[in-house]
């Protein structure tokens, strides 16, 4: 049973690749949890797990803090982001305690707005390509030969800036002139920083039909900003430079998940909670640059169907609380002007994750 729990948790771990919901620029840490069980495995445990996850969300609801700006939709001034990504993941199990993982996202984003294009007509910008790749080393802190029900695993990884963080598209001015410039931070393919990741993943079997899971993920980005202009092909304003929003920041981010799985033969139903966040301040180095910090609390139902060495799954986290917190630039502006400032961000109602994992 211990090998089967190990494999089930491996699938769970490398399912943690879904994007967050909206302009809060969280990349590749959201998630689903898939679980398989003993009767669906061969006698000899698999050495590889491959995972293909497709995710989609549409962000359009604007929030300042936890207050929704409903007038944006009524006035037709809301920003609309469509994000589609395919996450390709592989885990190589070295032995009962150690494993290696790699994740590569392929991303397609579009963003339509009025304010970025002179305010007279709605236009779109887009990005497509490879995102930031991540390599991770995992180690079981619990001994699978001794711990039959509870498993705890730690992971340390590195995120490489393989995604283009300088994607450009055309913006329209108020006179109708097209200007080439970097697209908004929320649809850039990467953040431009080499980051380091830490993970804790727990799995507890209550009975043959009921199990619990928990995940903690943190991405540490030492680079303060990537130097990409936020002026959309123009010249940053003096106030943008003054407040520190003239270039894009390279923010930290984290994700917390926990919940329960209920297994009925080959079918597993999941119910969980998810918290994804871009903090306003990074753990190390500075926090200069433009970012939309905030967090999303979601209820995360899911379903998994196991067929021998293949798991098919769908997870749809529904947002129950969205909060666009005060950014570094907002705080600088508040200090300089003496007037409290807090920007907005667009969030989605839900995200859709559909995929499959294969053991061999």
C-alpha positions, 0 to 999 in steps of 0.5 A, a space after each residue: 500500500 505504501 508504494 501506491 500512496 507514494 504514487 498517488 501523492 506524486 500525481 497529486 504533487 505534479 498536478 499543482 500547475 494551474 493558473 490563478 484567476 485574473 490580473 493578479 499575476 500568479 503563474 503555475 501554482 494553482 491546482 488539482 489533486 488526483 488520487 488513485 488507489 491500490 487495486 488500480 496499480 500493477 504489482 511493480 510500481 511505476 517509475 514515471 508519471 506524466 501529467 497533461 493539464 489544460 486550464 482555462 479562466 476568464 477574468 472580468 470582475 474588478 475588485 479594489 480590496 474585497 469590494 467589487 467595482 460592479 459599475 465597470 461591467 455596467 459601463 462596459 469598461 472592464 478588462 477581459 482576460 482569457 487565459 488558456 494553458 497546457 501544463 506538461 509535467 513529468 516525475 521520475 521516481 528514483 526510489 521510495 524516498 527521492 524523486 525528480 520533477 519537471 514542469 513546462 507550461 505552454 500558454 495562450 493569453 488574450 486581453 481586451 480593454 478600453 483604457 489601454 487603447 485610448 479609451 474610445 474603442 475596445 482592442 485586444 493584445 495577446 501572447 503565446 508560447 512557452 512559460 517558465 520551466 520548473 525543476 524540483 527535487 522531492 524527498 519523503 520526510 516520512 518513511 513509507 515502510 513505517 508510516 502506512 497512513 500518513 505521508 509527508 513530502 518536501 520539495 525544493 526547486 528552481 524556476 527558470 525564466 524560460 518564458 518570454 517576459 517582454 512580449 509585445 503587441 500593438 496598442 492604439 492611441 486616442 488618435 487611432 495610431 498603433 504603437 508597439 509595446 510590451 503587453 500587460 504583466 497579467 498576460 506576459 508568458 514569464 516574469 523574467 526572474 530565476 526563482 526558488 520554490 519550496 513545497 510541503 505535501 501531505 497525504 493521510 488515509 482515513 479509510 479505503 474510501 476517505 483520504 485527506 490532502 494538503 499542499 503548501 507552495 512558495 515561490 521566492 523571486 530574488 529579482 526585484 524587477 525585470 526592467 520591462 516598461 509598463 507604458 505600453 510603447 510610450 514613455 513612463 510618466 513622471 508619477 509612474 517613476 516616482 511611485 515605482 510603477 514604471 517597470 514590472 516587478 518580479 513578485 513572490 507568490 504562494 499557494 495553500 490547498 487542503 481537502 478530502 478525497 472520497 473514493 468509490 471503486 474507480 471514481 474519486 470525488 474531491 472537495 477542498 479549499 485553495 488560497 492563492 496569493 501574490 504578496 505586496 512585499 517579497 521575502 527578500 530583496 526589494 518590491 519595487 515595480 508594478 504588480 497587482 498583489 492580492 489573493 483568491 480564496 476558492 472552493 475546489 470540487 473535483 472528480 477523478 476516474 482511474 483506468 489502470 495506469 491512467 487517471 482522467 480528472 476535472 477540477 473547477 475552483 470557484 472563487 468565494 473571496 477576492 482581494 486586491 491588496 495595496 501594492 508597493 506603488 500604492 503605498 508609495 503614492 499614499 506616503 507621497 500624496 498623503 491620500 490613501 491609494 489602492 488600485 484594482 485588479 480583474 478576477 475570474 469567477 472560476 477556473 477549469 482544469 481538465 487533464 490526465 496522468 499516466 504511469 509507466 
